[in-house]
Amino acid sequence: MSIEPQALSGLRVIDLSRWVAGEYATKLFADFGAEVIKIERPGEGSLTRRWGPFPGDLPDPEASALFLHLNTNKQSVALDLHDPADVEVLLTLIETADAVVESFRPGHLESLGIGPDVLRARNPRLVVTRISAFGQDGPNRDREATGITLQAAGGPMNATGAADRAPLRKPGLLEHYTIGRSAGEATMAGIFHARRTGSGSVIDVSGQEVLLAGADRRASYLLSAAYSGMVAPRGVRSPHRHGATFTGPFRTNDGFVMIYVTNQAFWNRLIDLAGKDDPSFHERFHGRQTVTGQDREDFIAYISDWCLAHSKIDLMERCEAARIPVTAFMEVSELLEAEHFRGRDAFVEVEHPVAGTLSYTAAPWRMRGGHAIKTAAPLLDQHGARIREQNEQKVSQA
């Protein structure tokens, strides 16, 4: 049976990264059909193999949920980059690659004797994407950084939380995924350029600068600061959140819903629905442009009681039927079984030799020859013997 080519079939990407941003950048290529070969440290593998959760809370480098998520459809070969023979295996792979993505400390590849100049000497069309915290040059290039450091230095924490309280870190590993997505986009642009001109490029991705350039409130804040010299404090409401609009989580009798009312039409529909059996509430709040002081306290108390009288799914469905943007906070198990997502084949199951049957989210968008998860993340050095044999055959034929 023939396999339909995917959008990025025919591309070869070498993954030299060891953490989330680089692995997510290359995952984007792998899941859309590119051949992605992950280079891992012998005996240890990627740093993400050590990051849980693990099944049964028992650490296992072959069963890290993070590694299993980030490395679908990739191949793994263990290479010691201090060993000249293994370096030659890497360089032979580079000769037929479109791109390499690395996330070592700035200057580390050069110290190994395999900096971008060496790599591109073997393949002038190669795109070398370098991910670091603060960039490959500049006074801060050698500073240490973690996710919370980047969120503080890059701006997200300045724009998150109440103005009168300490800054808030956005949850999870969000900053690394944001950086990885930008690195993937930059790499794809570099490949287009190489295809058009025959010349590759070196792409310097600074995590801090990616976050500074984020397409949310920070961009407008930075622009304002450039002209006024004043930085907007946390807690400043976005321009669309004015007048009668309000947002926030509300407790139901079995969980929470998020209400996001952003204009007068949504407001009036909410008042119509919540005040259907309460003429005094409806008369007091319908058509209001602003709700402040005691009015706001009374309004929030009424909506809170109204939400508590319903289940989260029932309330969401009532609001959506009335064209009010309200969503239930769903548990992962609820999402997996939700009729809507099941009906759209939003999840796909893949077998892994150690972790067993794994459920992954499927295509982020639908297109012929698009996203497909065909294989689970590889075992450490799973493809090493075959890749080395292929390289030896290529060298012997040269």
VEXTI-123982 format. One record per residue: x, y, z of N, C-alpha, C in turn; residue number from 1. Coordinates in steps of 0.1 Angstrom, whole numbers, plus 5000, padded with zeros to 4 digits. Layout:
BEGIN
n_x:n_y:n_z:ca_x:ca_y:ca_z:c_x:c_y:c_z:pos
X:Y:Z:X:Y:Z:X:Y:Z:NUM
...
This chain:
BEGIN
n_x:n_y:n_z:ca_x:ca_y:ca_z:c_x:c_y:c_z:pos
5008:4988:5000:5000:5000:5000:5009:5012:5000:1
5007:5021:4991:5015:5033:4990:5010:5043:5001:2
5020:5051:5006:5017:5061:5016:5017:5075:5009:3
5006:5082:5011:5005:5095:5005:5015:5105:5010:4
5023:5112:5002:5032:5122:5007:5026:5132:5015:5
5033:5137:5025:5028:5148:5034:5034:5161:5029:6
5030:5172:5035:5034:5185:5030:5049:5187:5031:7
5056:5181:5040:5070:5183:5042:5078:5171:5038:8
5072:5161:5032:5079:5149:5028:5091:5153:5019:9
5102:5147:5021:5114:5150:5013:5124:5159:5020:10
5120:5165:5030:5129:5174:5038:5136:5165:5048:11
5148:5168:5051:5156:5161:5062:5161:5171:5072:12
5157:5169:5084:5161:5179:5095:5169:5171:5106:13
5180:5176:5110:5188:5170:5120:5185:5178:5133:14
5181:5170:5143:5177:5176:5156:5189:5174:5166:15
5196:5185:5169:5207:5185:5178:5203:5191:5192:16
5190:5194:5193:5185:5200:5206:5183:5190:5217:17
5183:5195:5229:5181:5186:5240:5170:5190:5250:18
5163:5201:5246:5152:5206:5255:5140:5210:5247:19
5130:5216:5253:5117:5217:5247:5116:5225:5235:20
5122:5237:5235:5121:5246:5223:5126:5239:5210:21
5138:5234:5211:5143:5227:5198:5135:5215:5194:22
5132:5207:5204:5124:5195:5201:5110:5198:5196:23
5104:5209:5201:5091:5212:5195:5093:5218:5181:24
5103:5226:5178:5105:5231:5165:5107:5219:5155:25
5114:5209:5158:5116:5198:5149:5104:5188:5149:26
5097:5188:5160:5084:5180:5159:5075:5185:5149:27
5074:5199:5147:5065:5205:5137:5069:5199:5123:28
5082:5198:5121:5086:5192:5108:5083:5177:5107:29
5086:5170:5117:5083:5155:5117:5069:5152:5115:30
5060:5159:5122:5046:5156:5121:5039:5160:5108:31
5046:5168:5100:5042:5171:5087:5050:5164:5076:32
5057:5154:5080:5063:5145:5070:5077:5146:5068:33
5084:5155:5073:5099:5156:5072:5106:5144:5079:34
5117:5140:5074:5125:5130:5081:5133:5138:5091:35
5131:5135:5104:5138:5142:5114:5146:5131:5122:36
5159:5134:5122:5169:5125:5129:5174:5132:5141:37
5170:5126:5153:5174:5132:5165:5187:5126:5170:38
5197:5135:5172:5210:5131:5178:5210:5131:5193:39
5213:5120:5200:5212:5120:5214:5225:5116:5220:40
5227:5120:5232:5239:5116:5240:5239:5101:5243:41
5249:5094:5240:5250:5079:5243:5247:5077:5258:42
5239:5067:5261:5236:5063:5275:5227:5072:5283:43
5225:5085:5278:5216:5094:5285:5205:5099:5277:44
5207:5102:5265:5197:5108:5256:5193:5122:5259:45
5182:5127:5255:5178:5140:5256:5175:5144:5271:46
5176:5156:5274:5173:5160:5288:5158:5158:5290:47
5150:5159:5280:5135:5157:5282:5132:5143:5286:48
5141:5133:5284:5138:5120:5289:5138:5119:5304:49
5143:5129:5311:5144:5128:5325:5132:5136:5332:50
5124:5142:5324:5113:5150:5329:5100:5143:5329:51
5094:5142:5340:5081:5135:5341:5069:5143:5336:52
5057:5138:5338:5054:5126:5346:5058:5113:5339:53
5059:5103:5348:5062:5089:5343:5051:5080:5347:54
5048:5069:5340:5038:5060:5344:5041:5054:5358:55
5031:5055:5367:5034:5049:5380:5044:5057:5389:56
5047:5069:5384:5057:5078:5391:5071:5071:5392:57
5074:5062:5383:5087:5055:5383:5095:5061:5371:58
5105:5069:5374:5113:5075:5363:5119:5064:5353:59
5117:5067:5340:5121:5058:5330:5124:5067:5317:60
5136:5067:5313:5139:5076:5301:5132:5072:5289:61
5126:5060:5288:5118:5057:5276:5103:5060:5278:62
5099:5065:5290:5085:5067:5292:5082:5081:5297:63
5090:5090:5295:5088:5104:5299:5076:5110:5291:64
5066:5115:5297:5055:5120:5289:5059:5132:5280:65
5069:5140:5286:5073:5152:5278:5081:5147:5266:66
5090:5137:5267:5098:5132:5256:5088:5126:5246:67
5079:5118:5251:5070:5111:5242:5061:5121:5234:68
5058:5132:5240:5050:5142:5233:5059:5149:5222:69
5071:5153:5225:5079:5162:5217:5086:5154:5205:70
5086:5141:5205:5095:5134:5196:5088:5124:5187:71
5075:5126:5185:5068:5117:5176:5074:5118:5162:72
5073:5107:5155:5078:5106:5141:5092:5108:5138:73
5100:5109:5149:5115:5111:5147:5122:5098:5148:74
5135:5098:5143:5144:5087:5145:5155:5091:5155:75
5160:5081:5162:5171:5084:5172:5183:5077:5169:76
5194:5085:5170:5208:5078:5169:5216:5085:5180:77
5223:5076:5187:5232:5081:5198:5246:5084:5192:78
5251:5096:5193:5264:5100:5189:5271:5108:5199:79
5284:5104:5201:5293:5111:5210:5300:5122:5202:80
5296:5135:5204:5302:5146:5196:5316:5149:5200:81
5321:5142:5210:5336:5143:5213:5344:5132:5206:82
5337:5123:5199:5343:5112:5192:5344:5115:5177:83
5356:5116:5172:5358:5119:5158:5350:5110:5148:84
5349:5098:5151:5341:5088:5143:5326:5092:5143:85
5321:5095:5155:5307:5098:5156:5304:5112:5149:86
5314:5121:5151:5312:5134:5144:5312:5132:5129:87
5319:5123:5124:5319:5121:5110:5306:5115:5105:88
5299:5107:5114:5286:5102:5111:5276:5114:5110:89
5277:5123:5119:5269:5135:5119:5271:5143:5106:90
5284:5145:5103:5287:5154:5091:5282:5147:5078:91
5282:5134:5078:5277:5127:5066:5262:5129:5065:92
5255:5129:5077:5241:5131:5077:5238:5146:5072:93
5247:5155:5077:5245:5169:5073:5245:5171:5058:94
5253:5163:5051:5255:5165:5037:5242:5164:5029:95
5232:5157:5034:5220:5156:5027:5208:5162:5035:96
5211:5170:5045:5201:5176:5053:5197:5190:5047:97
5185:5194:5050:5180:5207:5047:5183:5217:5058:98
5182:5212:5071:5183:5220:5082:5189:5212:5094:99
5195:5219:5103:5199:5214:5116:5194:5224:5127:100
5188:5219:5137:5184:5227:5148:5191:5223:5161:101
5198:5233:5167:5206:5230:5179:5202:5240:5190:102
5204:5236:5203:5201:5245:5214:5212:5244:5225:103
5224:5242:5221:5235:5242:5230:5238:5256:5235:104
5246:5258:5245:5250:5271:5249:5258:5278:5238:105
5257:5291:5236:5264:5298:5226:5279:5294:5226:106
5284:5290:5214:5298:5287:5213:5302:5272:5215:107
5292:5264:5220:5295:5250:5222:5298:5242:5210:108
5290:5244:5199:5293:5237:5187:5307:5241:5182:109
5311:5254:5183:5324:5258:5178:5335:5251:5187:110
5333:5249:5200:5343:5243:5208:5344:5228:5204:111
5334:5222:5198:5335:5208:5194:5341:5207:5180:112
5343:5218:5174:5349:5218:5160:5338:5216:5150:113
5326:5218:5153:5315:5216:5143:5305:5228:5143:114
5311:5240:5143:5303:5252:5143:5297:5254:5129:115
5288:5264:5127:5281:5265:5115:5290:5266:5102:116
5301:5272:5103:5310:5272:5092:5315:5258:5087:117
5317:5250:5097:5321:5236:5094:5310:5228:5088:118
5298:5230:5094:5286:5223:5089:5283:5227:5074:119
5283:5240:5072:5279:5246:5059:5290:5243:5048:120
5302:5241:5053:5313:5237:5043:5309:5223:5037:121
5303:5215:5045:5299:5201:5040:5286:5202:5032:122
5278:5213:5034:5265:5214:5027:5261:5229:5027:123
5265:5236:5016:5263:5251:5015:5248:5255:5016:124
5239:5245:5013:5225:5248:5013:5219:5247:5027:125
5227:5243:5037:5222:5239:5050:5217:5252:5058:126
5205:5250:5064:5200:5260:5073:5204:5256:5088:127
5211:5264:5095:5215:5261:5108:5207:5270:5118:128
5198:5265:5125:5190:5272:5135:5195:5270:5149:129
5199:5282:5155:5205:5281:5168:5196:5288:5179:130
5192:5280:5188:5183:5285:5199:5191:5287:5212:131
5190:5298:5217:5196:5301:5230:5188:5311:5238:132
5191:5313:5250:5183:5322:5259:5184:5336:5255:133
5196:5341:5252:5198:5355:5249:5205:5358:5236:134
5207:5348:5228:5213:5351:5215:5227:5346:5214:135
5233:5345:5202:5246:5340:5201:5257:5350:5203:136
5253:5363:5205:5263:5373:5208:5257:5383:5218:137
5264:5394:5221:5259:5404:5230:5263:5401:5244:138
5262:5411:5253:5268:5410:5266:5261:5400:5275:139
5249:5396:5272:5242:5386:5280:5242:5372:5275:140
5249:5369:5264:5248:5356:5257:5252:5344:5266:141
5261:5346:5276:5265:5335:5284:5257:5334:5297:142
5247:5342:5299:5240:5341:5312:5231:5329:5312:143
5229:5324:5324:5220:5312:5326:5206:5317:5326:144
5197:5308:5321:5183:5312:5321:5174:5299:5322:145
5164:5301:5329:5153:5290:5330:5141:5296:5324:146
5130:5288:5324:5117:5294:5318:5113:5306:5326:147
5113:5306:5339:5108:5318:5346:5117:5330:5344:148
5130:5328:5342:5140:5338:5338:5136:5345:5325:149
5133:5336:5315:5129:5342:5302:5116:5349:5302:150
5106:5344:5310:5093:5351:5311:5095:5364:5318:151
5104:5365:5328:5107:5378:5334:5114:5388:5325:152
5124:5382:5318:5133:5391:5309:5126:5394:5296:153
5117:5385:5291:5111:5387:5279:5098:5394:5279:154
5092:5396:5291:5080:5405:5291:5067:5398:5296:155
5065:5385:5294:5052:5379:5298:5048:5382:5312:156
5057:5381:5321:5054:5383:5335:5050:5398:5338:157
5055:5407:5330:5052:5421:5332:5037:5424:5328:158
5032:5415:5319:5018:5417:5314:5008:5408:5320:159
5012:5400:5331:5004:5390:5336:5002:5392:5351:160
4989:5392:5355:4986:5394:5369:4981:5407:5373:161
4977:5409:5385:4971:5422:5390:4983:5432:5393:162
4980:5445:5390:4990:5455:5391:4995:5457:5406:163
4987:5453:5416:4991:5455:5429:4997:5443:5436:164
4999:5433:5428:5005:5420:5433:5018:5416:5426:165
5025:5406:5431:5037:5402:5425:5034:5396:5411:166
5044:5397:5402:5042:5392:5388:5039:5377:5388:167
5032:5372:5378:5028:5358:5377:5035:5352:5365:168
5040:5340:5367:5046:5332:5356:5035:5324:5349:169
5034:5325:5336:5025:5317:5328:5028:5302:5330:170
5018:5294:5331:5021:5280:5336:5028:5271:5325:171
5032:5260:5331:5037:5249:5322:5051:5253:5316:172
5053:5249:5304:5065:5252:5296:5062:5261:5284:173
5052:5270:5286:5046:5278:5276:5057:5286:5268:174
5066:5292:5276:5076:5300:5269:5085:5292:5260:175
5088:5279:5263:5096:5271:5255:5089:5267:5242:176
5076:5264:5243:5068:5261:5231:5067:5273:5222:177
5066:5285:5228:5065:5298:5220:5078:5299:5212:178
5090:5297:5219:5103:5299:5213:5105:5288:5202:179
5100:5276:5205:5102:5265:5195:5093:5267:5183:180
5081:5273:5184:5073:5275:5173:5079:5286:5164:181
5085:5296:5170:5092:5307:5162:5104:5301:5155:182
5111:5292:5162:5123:5286:5156:5119:5278:5144:183
5108:5270:5145:5103:5262:5134:5100:5271:5122:184
5093:5282:5125:5089:5291:5114:5101:5297:5107:185
5111:5301:5116:5123:5307:5110:5131:5296:5102:186
5131:5284:5106:5138:5273:5099:5131:5271:5086:187
5118:5271:5085:5111:5269:5073:5114:5280:5063:188
5114:5293:5068:5118:5304:5060:5132:5303:5054:189
5141:5298:5063:5154:5295:5058:5155:5285:5047:190
5147:5275:5048:5147:5264:5038:5141:5270:5025:191
5131:5278:5026:5125:5284:5013:5136:5293:5007:192
5143:5300:5015:5154:5309:5009:5165:5300:5003:193
5169:5289:5009:5179:5280:5003:5174:5274:4990:194
5161:5270:4990:5156:5264:4977:5156:5275:4966:195
5154:5287:4969:5153:5298:4959:5167:5302:4955:196
5176:5303:4964:5189:5309:4961:5201:5299:4960:197
5199:5287:4966:5210:5278:4966:5219:5280:4978:198
5216:5289:4986:5225:5292:4997:5217:5291:5011:199
5223:5284:5020:5217:5283:5033:5219:5295:5042:200
5217:5293:5055:5218:5305:5064:5220:5300:5078:201
5224:5309:5086:5225:5307:5101:5215:5315:5108:202
5206:5309:5115:5195:5317:5122:5197:5317:5137:203
5198:5329:5142:5200:5331:5156:5187:5334:5163:204
5182:5324:5171:5169:5326:5178:5172:5329:5193:205
5169:5341:5197:5170:5344:5211:5157:5342:5218:206
5157:5334:5228:5144:5332:5235:5138:5345:5241:207
5146:5353:5247:5141:5366:5252:5135:5374:5241:208
5141:5375:5230:5136:5384:5219:5124:5378:5213:209
5122:5365:5212:5110:5359:5208:5098:5363:5217:210
5101:5362:5230:5090:5366:5239:5087:5381:5239:211
5097:5389:5237:5095:5403:5236:5087:5407:5223:212
5088:5399:5213:5081:5402:5201:5067:5395:5200:213
5063:5389:5211:5050:5382:5212:5039:5391:5207:214
5029:5384:5201:5018:5392:5195:5006:5394:5205:215
5010:5399:5217:4999:5402:5226:5002:5415:5232:216
4998:5418:5244:4998:5432:5250:5013:5437:5250:217
5023:5429:5251:5036:5434:5253:5040:5442:5241:218
5036:5438:5229:5040:5446:5217:5035:5460:5218:219
5022:5462:5221:5017:5476:5222:5024:5483:5234:220
5026:5476:5245:5033:5483:5256:5047:5488:5252:221
5054:5479:5245:5068:5483:5241:5067:5495:5232:222
5058:5495:5223:5056:5506:5213:5053:5519:5221:223
5044:5518:5231:5041:5530:5239:5053:5535:5246:224
5061:5525:5252:5072:5529:5259:5083:5536:5251:225
5084:5532:5238:5093:5538:5229:5090:5553:5227:226
5077:5557:5227:5073:5571:5225:5072:5579:5238:227
5067:5572:5248:5064:5580:5261:5075:5578:5271:228
5082:5567:5270:5092:5564:5281:5086:5558:5293:229
5072:5555:5292:5065:5549:5304:5061:5534:5300:230
5064:5525:5309:5060:5512:5307:5046:5509:5314:231
5036:5504:5307:5023:5502:5313:5024:5491:5324:232
5018:5493:5335:5019:5483:5346:5010:5471:5343:233
5013:5461:5351:5004:5449:5350:4990:5453:5354:234
4980:5445:5349:4967:5448:5353:4959:5458:5344:235
4966:5465:5335:4960:5473:5325:4951:5465:5316:236
4939:5469:5315:4929:5461:5307:4932:5463:5292:237
4930:5452:5285:4931:5453:5270:4921:5463:5265:238
4923:5469:5253:4914:5479:5247:4900:5474:5245:239
4898:5461:5242:4885:5456:5240:4877:5453:5253:240
4884:5454:5264:4877:5451:5276:4872:5464:5283:241
4862:5470:5278:4857:5483:5283:4842:5482:5285:242
4836:5493:5289:4822:5494:5290:4816:5483:5300:243
4807:5476:5294:4799:5466:5303:4806:5452:5302:244
4817:5451:5296:4823:5437:5294:4830:5432:5307:245
4830:5419:5309:4837:5414:5320:4841:5399:5316:246
4851:5394:5323:4856:5380:5321:4859:5374:5334:247
4860:5361:5334:4864:5354:5346:4859:5340:5348:248
4865:5332:5356:4860:5319:5359:4849:5320:5370:249
4839:5311:5369:4828:5311:5378:4826:5296:5382:250
4823:5294:5395:4821:5280:5400:4807:5276:5396:251
4806:5263:5391:4793:5257:5389:4792:5246:5400:252
4781:5238:5399:4779:5228:5410:4788:5216:5408:253
4796:5215:5397:4805:5204:5394:4818:5208:5388:254
4822:5221:5389:4834:5225:5383:4834:5240:5381:255
4839:5245:5370:4840:5259:5367:4837:5261:5352:256
4832:5273:5349:4831:5278:5335:4839:5291:5334:257
4843:5294:5322:4849:5307:5319:4840:5315:5311:258
4836:5327:5316:4827:5336:5309:4836:5347:5303:259
4834:5350:5290:4842:5360:5283:4833:5369:5275:260
4828:5379:5281:4819:5388:5275:4826:5401:5271:261
4827:5403:5258:4836:5414:5253:4829:5425:5246:262
4816:5425:5245:4809:5436:5238:4795:5437:5243:263
4788:5447:5239:4774:5450:5244:4764:5439:5240:264
4766:5434:5228:4756:5423:5224:4757:5411:5233:265
4770:5407:5236:4772:5395:5245:4766:5398:5259:266
4768:5410:5263:4764:5414:5277:4748:5413:5277:267
4742:5419:5267:4727:5419:5268:4721:5405:5267:268
4728:5396:5259:4723:5382:5258:4725:5375:5271:269
4736:5378:5278:4738:5372:5291:4727:5376:5301:270
4724:5389:5301:4714:5394:5310:4700:5388:5307:271
4698:5387:5294:4685:5380:5290:4684:5366:5295:272
4695:5359:5294:4695:5345:5298:4695:5343:5313:273
4704:5350:5320:4705:5349:5335:4693:5355:5342:274
4687:5366:5336:4676:5373:5342:4662:5369:5336:275
4661:5358:5330:4649:5354:5323:4637:5353:5333:276
4640:5349:5345:4630:5347:5355:4631:5357:5366:277
4638:5368:5364:4640:5378:5374:4639:5392:5368:278
4627:5397:5366:4625:5410:5359:4633:5421:5365:279
4635:5421:5379:4642:5432:5385:4657:5432:5381:280
4663:5421:5381:4677:5420:5376:4678:5424:5362:281
4669:5419:5353:4669:5422:5339:4668:5437:5337:282
4659:5444:5344:4657:5458:5342:4669:5466:5347:283
4675:5461:5358:4686:5468:5364:4698:5468:5355:284
4701:5457:5348:4714:5455:5342:4713:5455:5326:285
4702:5453:5320:4701:5452:5306:4705:5465:5300:286
4714:5465:5290:4717:5477:5283:4727:5486:5290:287
4732:5482:5301:4741:5490:5308:4755:5492:5301:288
4760:5503:5302:4773:5506:5295:4785:5503:5305:289
4783:5506:5318:4793:5504:5328:4786:5498:5340:290
4794:5490:5348:4789:5484:5360:4800:5485:5370:291
4799:5494:5380:4809:5497:5390:4803:5497:5404:292
4812:5497:5413:4808:5499:5427:4799:5488:5432:293
4788:5492:5439:4779:5483:5445:4771:5475:5434:294
4769:5482:5423:4762:5475:5411:4770:5463:5407:295
4783:5465:5406:4792:5454:5401:4792:5443:5411:296
4793:5446:5424:4793:5436:5434:4780:5428:5434:297
4769:5435:5432:4756:5428:5432:4755:5419:5419:298
4760:5425:5408:4760:5417:5396:4768:5404:5397:299
4780:5405:5402:4789:5394:5403:4783:5383:5412:300
4777:5388:5423:4771:5379:5433:4759:5371:5426:301
4751:5378:5418:4740:5372:5412:4744:5362:5401:302
4754:5365:5393:4759:5356:5383:4766:5344:5389:303
4773:5346:5401:4779:5335:5408:4769:5325:5413:304
4758:5330:5418:4747:5321:5423:4741:5314:5411:305
4739:5321:5400:4733:5315:5388:4741:5304:5383:306
4754:5306:5383:4763:5296:5378:4763:5284:5387:307
4763:5286:5400:4763:5275:5410:4751:5266:5409:308
4740:5271:5403:4728:5264:5402:4728:5254:5390:309
4739:5254:5382:4739:5246:5370:4752:5237:5370:310
4752:5227:5362:4764:5220:5359:4772:5227:5348:311
4785:5225:5348:4793:5233:5338:4790:5230:5324:312
4787:5217:5320:4783:5214:5307:4769:5220:5303:313
4760:5219:5312:4747:5224:5310:4747:5240:5308:314
4755:5246:5317:4756:5261:5316:4763:5265:5302:315
4773:5258:5299:4780:5261:5286:4771:5259:5274:316
4763:5249:5274:4754:5246:5263:4743:5257:5263:317
4738:5261:5274:4727:5271:5275:4733:5284:5269:318
4745:5288:5274:4751:5300:5269:4754:5300:5254:319
4760:5289:5250:4763:5288:5236:4751:5288:5227:320
4740:5282:5232:4727:5283:5224:4722:5297:5223:321
4725:5305:5233:4721:5319:5233:4732:5328:5227:322
4743:5322:5221:4754:5329:5214:4761:5338:5224:323
4764:5332:5236:4773:5339:5246:4785:5331:5247:324
4797:5337:5246:4810:5329:5247:4813:5324:5261:325
4809:5312:5264:4812:5306:5277:4816:5292:5275:326
4827:5288:5282:4832:5274:5280:4834:5268:5294:327
4832:5255:5294:4835:5247:5306:4849:5244:5308:328
4855:5244:5320:4868:5239:5322:4867:5224:5322:329
4873:5217:5312:4872:5203:5311:4884:5196:5316:330
4882:5185:5323:4893:5176:5327:4898:5169:5314:331
4911:5164:5315:4916:5157:5303:4908:5145:5299:332
4903:5138:5309:4895:5126:5306:4882:5130:5299:333
4876:5142:5303:4864:5146:5296:4867:5151:5282:334
4878:5157:5280:4882:5161:5266:4883:5148:5257:335
4890:5138:5263:4892:5126:5255:4879:5119:5250:336
4869:5121:5258:4856:5114:5255:4846:5124:5250:337
4849:5137:5248:4839:5146:5243:4834:5143:5229:338
4821:5144:5227:4815:5140:5215:4820:5148:5203:339
4822:5161:5205:4827:5170:5195:4841:5165:5190:340
4850:5163:5199:4864:5160:5195:4864:5146:5189:341
4857:5136:5195:4857:5123:5189:4851:5123:5175:342
4841:5131:5173:4835:5132:5160:4844:5138:5150:343
4854:5146:5154:4863:5152:5145:4877:5144:5144:344
4877:5132:5151:4889:5124:5151:4901:5133:5156:345
4898:5140:5167:4908:5149:5173:4920:5142:5180:346
4918:5129:5182:4929:5122:5189:4933:5109:5181:347
4945:5106:5183:4950:5094:5175:4958:5085:5185:348
4957:5072:5184:4964:5063:5193:4976:5057:5186:349
4987:5056:5193:5000:5051:5187:5006:5041:5198:350
5012:5031:5193:5018:5021:5202:5033:5024:5204:351
5037:5023:5217:5051:5025:5221:5056:5013:5228:352
5068:5008:5225:5072:4995:5231:5074:4995:5246:353
5075:5006:5252:5077:5007:5266:5065:5013:5273:354
5060:5024:5268:5049:5032:5274:5035:5026:5270:355
5034:5018:5260:5022:5012:5257:5014:5020:5247:356
5001:5019:5248:4992:5027:5239:4991:5041:5244:357
4994:5051:5235:4995:5065:5238:4984:5072:5230:358
4977:5082:5236:4968:5090:5228:4974:5104:5226:359
4974:5108:5214:4980:5121:5210:4969:5129:5204:360
4970:5143:5206:4961:5151:5198:4965:5150:5183:361
4955:5150:5175:4958:5148:5160:4961:5162:5154:362
4956:5163:5142:4960:5175:5134:4955:5188:5140:363
4964:5198:5141:4960:5211:5145:4951:5219:5135:364
4953:5215:5122:4944:5219:5112:4944:5208:5101:365
4933:5208:5093:4931:5197:5084:4935:5201:5070:366
4942:5193:5063:4946:5194:5049:4950:5181:5044:367
4949:5179:5031:4954:5167:5025:4969:5167:5025:368
4974:5155:5030:4989:5154:5031:4995:5163:5042:369
4987:5166:5052:4991:5174:5063:4997:5166:5075:370
4993:5170:5087:4998:5165:5099:4994:5150:5101:371
5003:5142:5106:5000:5128:5108:5010:5123:5118:372
5005:5116:5129:5014:5110:5138:5014:5095:5134:373
5025:5091:5129:5026:5077:5124:5034:5068:5133:374
5043:5074:5140:5051:5065:5150:5053:5073:5163:375
5054:5066:5174:5056:5072:5187:5071:5076:5187:376
5074:5084:5198:5088:5088:5200:5097:5076:5200:377
5110:5078:5195:5119:5066:5194:5125:5062:5208:378
5129:5050:5209:5138:5046:5220:5151:5052:5217:379
5159:5053:5228:5173:5059:5226:5181:5050:5217:380
5186:5056:5206:5195:5050:5196:5187:5039:5189:381
5174:5040:5188:5166:5030:5181:5170:5028:5167:382
5174:5039:5160:5177:5038:5146:5192:5039:5143:383
5200:5038:5154:5214:5041:5153:5221:5031:5143:384
5219:5018:5145:5226:5008:5137:5223:5010:5122:385
5210:5013:5119:5206:5014:5104:5212:5027:5099:386
5212:5038:5106:5218:5051:5101:5233:5049:5099:387
5239:5043:5109:5254:5041:5107:5257:5033:5095:388
5249:5022:5093:5252:5013:5081:5249:5021:5068:389
5239:5029:5068:5236:5037:5056:5248:5047:5053:390
5253:5053:5064:5264:5062:5062:5276:5055:5057:391
5279:5043:5062:5291:5036:5058:5290:5032:5043:392
5278:5028:5039:5276:5025:5025:5278:5037:5016:393
5273:5049:5021:5275:5061:5013:5289:5065:5012:394
5297:5064:5023:5311:5067:5023:5319:5058:5013:395
5315:5045:5014:5322:5035:5005:5320:5037:4991:396
5308:5043:4987:5304:5045:4973:5310:5058:4968:397
5314:5067:4978:5319:5080:4973:5333:5079:4966:398
